[in-house]
């Protein structure tokens, strides 16, 4: 493609300029040489997140984790034990720093695609990262594929994203299908400990790509777990301000358990409406961090307790991983709030991308793509309780695994798998006072 050749020629020219600049500096320096060297010492990464609209707070928290990772990589925390922190920069690129180019996709797939195009063609980013929302990731992936630029999905979970045969798409976070299975494994484990068995499950999800895919994934597992029956699969409009009809339907169905796929605002709305109508199933579980996020806990206060979230990360696992403790403290100190699972995944994704760029030793997209394909990070290098990071032929990380956290006394606590639980699960969920 002509624009690819032009881009490659420009980068080769830049590299030649860098080499020439270094030579000139050694000889006493020239203004032109200094400028070229400075340009090559920066690797631009485009970060796309929702920074306005209904999920803006979550987008900001998540982007903040990416910024923190970049500052660690760039050496702003020289006492850190994280990769690249000492002495800072990417050694595979002569100590090059990462420059983050952030944009607000406004939770709009169209805006996300336009911003991705702008970042690639005008800002000349070497790779993209984001996007929190699966619906936006879907359109950004198309732009990245057309321009042949690596796109690392850090948080978006809809399974189809890595089922479309894209060559430039990679995803560190597990799919919604993989996560759906964890709900059944958790409930089966729980039934093994109880005389009063859990039998009926209602699924409630928002209606964008993420929520719909999760609802479909949940339905698909009832054959594999025949001890459970689907009470209902209820979709609702993302961004709605009234869930009375959905809650009244649940009251009529009386499921043992409700499993949610909701973002912050709707999670808060559902929890308040459950309390308003005294709806009290044995448990309310959720994919994503919304039912245990800082925003949720601040909004619900004591009523935030006992909700369960299928998580990726928990600060109380710090005793098993010093990197978890370190990053949790850095995030708390810098942003004055506790890190939850979604920012943690964003942090991990940025570190994974930096690792690939460093091993590539180049800002050429094809070299970064090849390095991402060869990624094989061990558990000891991660802040997540995962078995590592290694991508399959579809670009999906095959070594992620899940935990369940329950908010107890205002804090998320790991309660499953039971062998690594940091507190005893409270079940059934006590009714609100």
C-alpha positions as CSV (number, residue, x, y, z in Angstrom):
1,X,0.0,0.0,0.0
2,X,1.3,3.4,-0.9
3,X,0.6,5.1,2.4
4,X,2.4,2.2,4.2
5,X,5.5,2.6,2.0
6,X,5.5,6.3,2.6
7,X,5.2,5.7,6.4
8,X,8.0,3.2,6.3
9,X,10.2,5.6,4.3
10,X,9.5,8.4,6.7
11,X,10.5,6.2,9.7
12,X,13.6,5.0,8.0
13,X,14.5,8.6,7.3
14,X,13.9,9.4,10.9
15,X,16.2,6.6,12.0
16,X,18.8,7.9,9.6
17,X,18.3,11.4,11.1
18,X,18.7,10.0,14.6
19,X,22.0,8.3,13.7
20,X,23.2,11.4,11.9
21,X,22.1,13.5,14.8
22,X,24.0,11.4,17.3
23,X,27.1,11.6,15.1
24,X,26.7,15.4,14.9
25,X,26.4,15.6,18.7
26,X,29.5,13.6,19.1
27,X,31.3,16.1,16.9
28,X,30.1,19.1,18.7
29,X,26.4,19.1,17.8
30,X,24.2,20.7,15.2
31,X,20.7,22.0,15.7
32,X,19.2,19.7,13.1
33,X,20.9,16.6,14.6
34,X,19.6,17.4,18.1
35,X,16.1,17.8,16.8
36,X,16.1,14.4,15.0
37,X,17.6,12.6,18.0
38,X,14.9,14.1,20.3
39,X,12.2,12.9,17.9
40,X,13.4,9.3,17.9
41,X,13.5,9.2,21.7
42,X,9.7,9.2,21.8
43,X,7.4,6.3,20.9
44,X,3.8,7.6,20.5
45,X,1.0,5.4,21.7
46,X,-2.7,6.4,21.1
47,X,-5.0,5.8,24.0
48,X,-8.8,5.9,23.4
49,X,-11.2,6.1,26.4
50,X,-14.6,7.6,27.3
51,X,-13.8,10.8,29.0
52,X,-17.3,12.4,28.7
53,X,-20.8,11.0,29.0
54,X,-22.3,8.3,31.3
55,X,-19.1,6.2,31.7
56,X,-16.6,9.1,31.8
57,X,-15.6,8.5,35.4
58,X,-14.7,4.9,34.6
59,X,-12.9,6.0,31.5
60,X,-10.9,8.5,33.4
61,X,-9.9,6.0,36.1
62,X,-8.8,3.6,33.4
63,X,-6.8,6.1,31.4
64,X,-5.1,7.2,34.7
65,X,-3.8,3.6,35.0
66,X,-2.4,3.8,31.5
67,X,-0.7,7.1,32.4
68,X,0.7,5.6,35.5
69,X,2.2,2.6,33.6
70,X,3.7,5.0,31.1
71,X,5.4,7.0,33.8
72,X,6.7,3.8,35.4
73,X,8.2,2.8,32.0
74,X,9.6,6.3,31.5
75,X,11.5,6.1,34.7
76,X,9.5,8.5,36.9
77,X,9.5,5.9,39.7
78,X,13.1,4.8,39.8
79,X,12.6,2.9,43.1
80,X,10.0,0.7,41.5
81,X,10.5,-3.0,41.0
82,X,8.4,-3.0,37.8
83,X,9.9,-3.6,34.4
84,X,11.6,-0.6,32.7
85,X,11.5,1.5,35.9
86,X,15.3,1.3,36.3
87,X,16.8,3.3,34.6
88,X,13.7,4.2,32.6
89,X,12.7,4.1,29.0
90,X,12.9,1.2,26.5
91,X,16.4,-0.3,26.4
92,X,15.6,-2.0,23.1
93,X,15.1,1.5,21.6
94,X,18.1,3.1,23.2
95,X,16.1,4.3,26.2
96,X,13.3,5.8,24.2
97,X,10.4,7.2,26.2
98,X,6.7,6.6,25.6
99,X,4.5,9.6,24.8
100,X,0.8,9.0,25.4
101,X,-1.6,10.6,22.9
102,X,-5.0,10.4,24.6
103,X,-8.4,11.1,23.1
104,X,-12.0,11.0,24.3
105,X,-14.2,8.7,22.2
106,X,-17.3,9.9,24.0
107,X,-18.6,6.3,24.2
108,X,-19.4,6.7,20.5
109,X,-18.2,4.0,18.0
110,X,-18.1,6.6,15.3
111,X,-16.1,9.1,17.3
112,X,-13.7,6.3,18.4
113,X,-13.1,5.3,14.8
114,X,-12.5,8.9,13.7
115,X,-10.1,9.5,16.6
116,X,-8.2,6.3,15.8
117,X,-7.8,7.4,12.2
118,X,-6.6,10.8,13.3
119,X,-4.1,9.3,15.7
120,X,-2.7,7.0,13.0
121,X,-2.5,9.4,10.1
122,X,-1.8,12.7,11.8
123,X,-0.2,11.9,15.2
124,X,1.8,8.9,13.7
125,X,1.2,6.7,16.7
126,X,3.0,3.3,16.7
127,X,0.1,1.5,18.3
128,X,-3.3,2.0,19.9
129,X,-4.6,0.9,23.3
130,X,-8.1,1.1,24.9
131,X,-11.1,1.4,24.7
132,X,-13.1,0.4,27.8
133,X,-16.2,-0.2,25.7
134,X,-16.5,-3.2,23.3
135,X,-18.8,-1.3,20.9
136,X,-16.0,1.3,20.4
137,X,-13.3,-1.4,20.3
138,X,-15.2,-2.9,17.3
139,X,-14.9,0.2,15.1
140,X,-11.4,1.1,16.3
141,X,-10.3,-2.5,15.4
142,X,-11.5,-1.9,11.8
143,X,-9.4,1.3,11.5
144,X,-6.3,-0.4,13.0
145,X,-6.7,-3.3,10.6
146,X,-7.1,-1.1,7.6
147,X,-4.0,1.0,8.5
148,X,-2.0,-2.1,9.7
149,X,-1.3,-0.6,13.1
150,X,-1.3,-2.8,16.3
151,X,-4.3,-2.3,18.6
152,X,-4.2,-3.8,22.1
153,X,-7.6,-4.1,23.8
154,X,-7.1,-3.7,27.5
155,X,-10.6,-4.0,28.9
156,X,-13.3,-4.6,26.3
157,X,-14.6,-8.1,26.7
158,X,-17.1,-8.9,24.0
159,X,-16.0,-12.3,22.6
160,X,-16.6,-11.5,18.8
161,X,-13.8,-8.9,18.9
162,X,-11.2,-11.6,18.6
163,X,-13.3,-13.9,16.4
164,X,-13.1,-11.7,13.2
165,X,-9.8,-12.8,11.9
166,X,-8.0,-9.5,12.5
167,X,-4.2,-9.6,12.2
168,X,-3.4,-6.4,14.1
169,X,-5.7,-6.9,17.1
170,X,-4.6,-8.3,20.4
171,X,-6.4,-8.5,23.7
172,X,-5.0,-9.1,27.2
173,X,-8.3,-9.3,29.1
174,X,-10.4,-12.5,28.9
175,X,-13.5,-12.6,26.7
176,X,-17.0,-12.4,28.1
177,X,-17.5,-16.0,27.1
178,X,-14.6,-17.1,29.2
179,X,-15.8,-15.0,32.1
180,X,-19.4,-16.3,31.9
181,X,-18.1,-19.8,32.6
182,X,-16.6,-18.6,35.9
183,X,-20.0,-17.7,37.2
184,X,-21.2,-21.3,36.8
185,X,-18.0,-22.7,38.3
186,X,-18.4,-20.4,41.3
187,X,-22.0,-21.3,41.8
188,X,-21.2,-25.0,41.4
189,X,-18.5,-24.7,44.0
190,X,-20.9,-22.8,46.3
191,X,-23.6,-25.5,45.9
192,X,-21.1,-28.1,47.0
193,X,-20.8,-26.4,50.4
194,X,-24.5,-25.8,51.0
195,X,-27.7,-27.9,51.6
196,X,-30.0,-25.2,50.1
197,X,-28.9,-25.4,46.5
198,X,-28.9,-22.5,44.0
199,X,-31.1,-23.5,41.1
200,X,-32.4,-20.5,39.1
201,X,-30.3,-17.7,37.5
202,X,-31.6,-14.5,36.0
203,X,-29.2,-12.6,33.6
204,X,-29.6,-8.8,33.4
205,X,-27.5,-6.9,30.8
206,X,-27.2,-3.6,29.1
207,X,-27.8,-3.7,25.3
208,X,-24.5,-2.7,23.7
209,X,-22.2,-5.3,22.2
210,X,-20.6,-6.1,25.6
211,X,-23.8,-6.7,27.4
212,X,-25.5,-8.6,24.6
213,X,-22.5,-10.9,24.1
214,X,-22.4,-11.6,27.9
215,X,-26.1,-12.5,28.0
216,X,-25.6,-14.9,25.0
217,X,-22.6,-16.4,26.6
218,X,-24.4,-17.1,29.9
219,X,-27.3,-18.8,28.0
220,X,-24.8,-21.0,26.3
221,X,-23.5,-22.6,29.4
222,X,-26.8,-24.0,30.9
223,X,-26.3,-27.2,29.0
224,X,-22.9,-27.7,30.4
225,X,-24.2,-26.9,33.9
226,X,-27.6,-28.6,34.0
227,X,-28.1,-28.2,37.7
228,X,-29.0,-24.5,36.9
229,X,-32.1,-23.1,35.1
230,X,-32.3,-19.8,33.3
231,X,-35.1,-17.8,34.9
232,X,-34.8,-14.9,32.4
233,X,-32.3,-13.1,30.2
234,X,-33.3,-9.4,30.5
235,X,-31.7,-6.7,28.3
236,X,-32.1,-3.0,29.0
237,X,-31.1,0.3,27.3
238,X,-27.6,1.3,28.2
239,X,-27.8,4.7,29.8
240,X,-31.4,4.2,31.1
241,X,-32.5,6.2,34.1
242,X,-35.4,3.9,35.2
243,X,-35.2,0.2,35.7
244,X,-38.5,-0.3,37.6
245,X,-40.0,-2.6,35.0
246,X,-36.9,-4.8,34.9
247,X,-36.9,-5.1,38.7
248,X,-40.6,-5.8,38.9
249,X,-40.1,-8.6,36.4
250,X,-37.4,-10.1,38.6
251,X,-39.6,-9.8,41.6
252,X,-42.3,-11.9,39.8
253,X,-39.7,-14.5,38.7
254,X,-38.0,-14.9,42.1
255,X,-34.6,-16.1,40.8
256,X,-32.1,-17.5,43.3
257,X,-29.3,-15.4,41.8
258,X,-29.1,-12.4,39.5
259,X,-26.1,-12.0,37.3
260,X,-25.4,-8.5,35.8
261,X,-23.5,-6.9,33.0
262,X,-23.9,-3.2,33.8
263,X,-21.8,-0.1,33.8
264,X,-21.4,2.2,36.8
265,X,-24.5,4.4,36.5
266,X,-26.9,1.5,35.9
267,X,-25.3,-0.7,38.5
268,X,-26.0,2.1,41.1
269,X,-29.5,2.5,39.7
270,X,-30.3,-1.2,39.9
271,X,-28.9,-1.5,43.5
272,X,-31.0,1.4,44.6
273,X,-34.1,0.0,42.9
274,X,-33.6,-3.4,44.4
275,X,-33.5,-1.7,47.8
276,X,-36.6,0.4,47.0
277,X,-38.7,-2.7,46.2
278,X,-37.0,-5.0,48.8
279,X,-35.9,-7.4,46.1
280,X,-33.5,-9.8,47.9
281,X,-32.3,-12.8,45.9
282,X,-29.7,-15.0,47.5
283,X,-26.9,-13.2,45.6
284,X,-26.3,-10.5,43.0
285,X,-23.2,-11.1,40.9
286,X,-21.7,-9.1,38.1
287,X,-19.2,-9.1,35.4
288,X,-17.0,-6.1,35.3
289,X,-16.1,-3.9,38.2
290,X,-19.3,-1.7,38.3
291,X,-20.8,-3.4,41.3
292,X,-17.6,-3.0,43.4
293,X,-16.1,0.2,41.8
294,X,-15.2,3.2,43.9
295,X,-18.1,5.1,42.3
296,X,-20.5,2.3,43.3
297,X,-19.2,2.1,46.9
298,X,-19.3,5.9,47.3
299,X,-22.9,6.0,46.0
300,X,-24.3,3.1,47.9
301,X,-22.3,3.4,51.2
302,X,-23.3,0.4,53.4
303,X,-25.7,-0.9,50.8
304,X,-22.7,-1.6,48.6
305,X,-21.8,-4.6,50.8
306,X,-22.2,-8.2,49.8
307,X,-22.5,-7.6,46.0
308,X,-20.2,-10.0,44.2
309,X,-18.1,-9.2,41.2
310,X,-16.2,-11.5,38.9
311,X,-12.9,-9.7,39.0
312,X,-9.4,-9.8,37.4
313,X,-7.5,-8.2,40.2
314,X,-7.8,-7.4,43.9
315,X,-5.5,-5.4,46.2
316,X,-5.9,-7.9,49.0
317,X,-3.9,-10.4,46.9
318,X,-0.9,-8.2,47.5
319,X,0.5,-10.6,50.0
320,X,0.9,-13.1,47.2
321,X,2.4,-10.6,44.7
322,X,4.6,-7.6,45.8
323,X,4.0,-6.0,42.4
324,X,0.2,-5.9,43.1
325,X,0.9,-4.1,46.4
326,X,3.3,-1.6,44.7
327,X,1.0,-0.6,41.9
328,X,-2.0,-0.4,44.2
329,X,-0.1,2.1,46.4
330,X,1.2,4.1,43.4
331,X,-2.3,4.5,42.1
332,X,-3.7,5.3,45.5
333,X,-1.0,7.9,46.2
334,X,-1.3,9.5,42.8
335,X,-5.1,9.6,42.3
336,X,-6.3,9.4,45.9
337,X,-8.5,6.4,45.2
338,X,-8.2,2.6,45.3
339,X,-7.3,0.8,42.1
340,X,-9.9,-1.7,40.9
341,X,-9.9,-4.4,38.3
342,X,-10.4,-2.3,35.2
343,X,-7.6,0.2,35.7
344,X,-5.4,-2.8,36.8
345,X,-6.1,-4.5,33.4
346,X,-5.3,-1.2,31.6
347,X,-2.0,-0.9,33.5
348,X,-1.1,-4.5,32.6
349,X,-2.0,-3.9,28.9
350,X,0.3,-0.9,28.7
351,X,3.1,-2.8,30.3
352,X,2.5,-5.7,27.8
353,X,2.6,-3.3,24.8
354,X,5.8,-1.6,26.1
355,X,7.4,-5.1,26.4
356,X,6.5,-5.9,22.8
357,X,7.8,-2.5,21.5
358,X,11.0,-3.0,23.5
359,X,11.6,-6.5,22.1
360,X,10.7,-5.3,18.6
361,X,13.5,-2.7,18.9
362,X,11.5,-0.6,16.5
363,X,8.5,1.6,16.1
364,X,7.5,-0.1,12.8
365,X,4.0,-1.5,13.2
366,X,4.9,-4.8,11.6
367,X,7.8,-5.3,14.0
368,X,5.5,-4.6,17.0
369,X,2.9,-6.9,15.6
370,X,5.5,-9.7,15.4
371,X,6.7,-9.0,18.9
372,X,3.1,-9.1,20.3
373,X,2.6,-12.5,18.6
374,X,5.7,-13.8,20.4
375,X,4.7,-12.4,23.8
376,X,5.0,-14.9,26.6
377,X,5.1,-13.0,30.0
378,X,5.5,-15.1,33.1
379,X,3.2,-14.6,36.2
380,X,6.1,-13.1,38.2
381,X,6.1,-10.1,35.9
382,X,2.4,-9.3,36.2
383,X,0.3,-7.4,38.7
384,X,-2.7,-9.7,37.9
385,X,-3.4,-13.2,39.4
386,X,-3.0,-14.7,36.0
387,X,-0.9,-17.5,34.6
388,X,0.8,-15.1,32.2
389,X,0.2,-13.3,28.9
390,X,0.4,-15.2,25.7
391,X,-1.7,-14.6,22.6
392,X,-3.2,-17.3,20.4
393,X,-3.6,-17.0,16.7
394,X,-6.7,-14.8,17.1
395,X,-4.8,-12.3,19.3
396,X,-6.5,-13.4,22.5
397,X,-4.6,-13.9,25.7
398,X,-4.9,-17.5,26.8
399,X,-3.5,-17.2,30.3
400,X,-6.0,-14.9,32.1
401,X,-8.1,-16.3,34.9
402,X,-10.7,-14.9,37.2
403,X,-11.5,-14.4,40.8
404,X,-14.7,-13.3,42.7
405,X,-14.6,-10.4,45.1
406,X,-17.3,-9.4,47.6
407,X,-17.6,-6.0,49.1
408,X,-17.3,-6.4,52.9
409,X,-17.3,-3.5,55.2
410,X,-16.8,-1.2,52.2
411,X,-13.9,-2.9,50.7
412,X,-13.7,-5.5,47.9
413,X,-12.3,-8.8,49.3
414,X,-11.3,-11.9,47.4
415,X,-13.7,-14.8,48.3
416,X,-13.2,-17.2,45.3
417,X,-11.4,-19.4,44.3
418,X,-11.8,-20.6,47.9
419,X,-8.2,-21.8,48.2
420,X,-6.9,-18.2,47.8
421,X,-9.8,-16.4,49.5
422,X,-8.8,-13.6,51.8
423,X,-12.2,-13.7,53.7
424,X,-15.1,-16.0,54.1
425,X,-17.9,-15.5,51.6
426,X,-21.1,-14.1,53.1
427,X,-24.0,-16.0,51.5
428,X,-26.9,-15.5,51.1
429,X,-26.7,-11.8,50.7
430,X,-28.2,-10.2,53.8
431,X,-31.3,-8.0,53.1
432,X,-30.7,-4.2,53.3
433,X,-31.7,-2.7,56.7
